[in-house]
Amino acid sequence: MKRRYKNSDSAIYTDHLQEFYTRAKTPHLEVYGDAYQALRSAIVGLAEPTAQDVIVDLATGGGYQAAEFQKSGYCAYGFDYVYDRALLSQEQHMPKCLHWGVADISQLPFSSKSIDIVTVSLALHDLPADVLTRALREINRVTRKRVILLEPQAPCNYILQRLYVAIAEIVDESTHIAEFLAHDFEAMLNNARLEIQHRQKCLYNVLTMYSCV
């Protein structure tokens, strides 16, 4: 599926997302559960939520990060571009204080500075560079306290970097993973006026977690 979209001149990234993340077309998508469960509580810790905070997990996927906030005693909202993902989240996580919806991360349907905490886990690398730029600006626009991001980051060493990108192209579903890894993501954050307050490598140093204000 990924190869077909990458080789097509007419296909766009949203078509790939809709097809790949719709269970009728990719029926075994969720058999592995949450591959990043070990990182969920760390994201909650970095977010430093309070009981009154409005918390939104964007590109929520299976809803696991929003559910982790709920397990820690907070209300949270999960939004995804693909309707079937929001539906899956609702089916998997039914407790009170969790709410699900559909939203385009590059055109968020929220008022400026209306959300206290925004989290995004391993979704920004799905976006073309121009859309990613708009998404970061939108995240900055709607957030008033803190943004927590989790994304892949290639090593600085040239040989290891080439190996990292090659493996990522094979194992990651994103049609834009190589493009993402080629860009200076931290510079993009700065350009969107998202100031990095904390960063930490995780999952054997193949991912980086950012806390931004």
Secondary structure by P-SEA (a helix, b strand, c coil): caaaaaacccccaaaaaaaaacccccccccccccccccaaaaaaaaacccccccccccccccaaaaaaaaaacccbbbbbccaaaaaaaaaacccccbbbbbbcccccccccccccbbbbccccccccaaaaaaaaaaaaaacccbbbbbbbbbcccaaaaaaaaaaaaaccccccaaaaaacaaaaaaaaacccccbbbbcccccbbbbbcc
